[in-house]
């Protein structure tokens, strides 16, 4: 069953702008992760935030988590054409199983 | 770096054929997963395995089976392929001893069933 839902479904921005993607989920979680998928390829792990964390940074990525609202956001600052990809959130409740959302398609125009 | 390989990038099969998709990982990881990915639906878990000869059903196991005879190899089997199994298939792996659930993915196999 689909746990996370990303919003928006698609996003188109100019190079240099910031991109924000949101993820909502339905049940309690251990952690939430964001993955990137370049066209027709496998997924690559970007960042993980635990349920007791509120914000995390990794390079140009900033992730926030609001467990009271059951939502997370991924911010990519100073976007580049190479950031063009699909972005997925995935939630973990127990064990090593993840539940993925449908993804946000990001297009960065140069 | 973890390396996960899948036997084919593209595969075209006919309805009713038996199809084998192979996944191999080089990190001695215990956990392996098979997903299918369809537009608008994200990734859906078909089967997963915590150990050799061990398997558990995911969310959409119907029409599929799996085999894990060796730790590094996890096979997905379509016993009798149907057109609604046309999809992108992704294999992933993660270590039981890992402190996170981060999954490492293969490049995917795009399967077309005619």
Contacts between the chains, C-beta under 8 A, distances in Angstrom:
chain1	res1	chain2	res2	distance
A	1	B	59	6.1
A	2	B	41	7.4
A	2	B	42	6.2
A	2	B	44	7.9
A	4	B	42	7.9
A	30	B	101	7.5
A	31	B	100	7.0
A	31	B	101	6.6
A	33	B	101	7.1
A	33	B	102	6.7
A	35	B	105	8.0
A	40	B	88	7.8
A	40	B	108	7.1
A	40	B	110	7.2
A	41	B	107	5.7
A	41	B	108	6.5
A	42	B	4	7.4
A	42	B	90	5.9
A	42	B	105	3.6
A	42	B	106	5.3
A	42	B	107	4.8
A	42	B	108	5.2
A	43	B	43	7.6
A	43	B	90	7.0
A	43	B	92	7.7
A	43	B	103	7.6
A	43	B	105	4.5
A	44	B	105	7.2
A	45	B	102	4.9
A	45	B	103	6.9
A	45	B	104	7.3
A	48	B	100	5.5
A	48	B	101	7.7
A	48	B	102	6.2
A	88	B	42	6.4
A	88	B	43	7.1
A	90	B	43	8.0
A	90	B	103	7.9
A	92	B	101	4.4
A	95	B	101	7.9
A	96	B	31	4.9
A	96	B	94	5.1
A	96	B	96	7.3
A	96	B	98	7.7
A	96	B	101	5.0
A	96	B	103	7.7
A	97	B	33	8.0
A	97	B	45	6.8
A	97	B	48	6.8
A	97	B	58	7.9
A	97	B	101	7.8
A	98	B	101	6.0
A	98	B	103	6.2
A	99	B	45	7.8
A	100	B	35	7.8
A	100	B	42	4.5
A	100	B	43	4.1
A	100	B	44	7.8
A	101	B	42	5.3
A	102	B	40	5.7
A	102	B	41	6.1
A	102	B	42	4.1
A	103	B	42	5.7
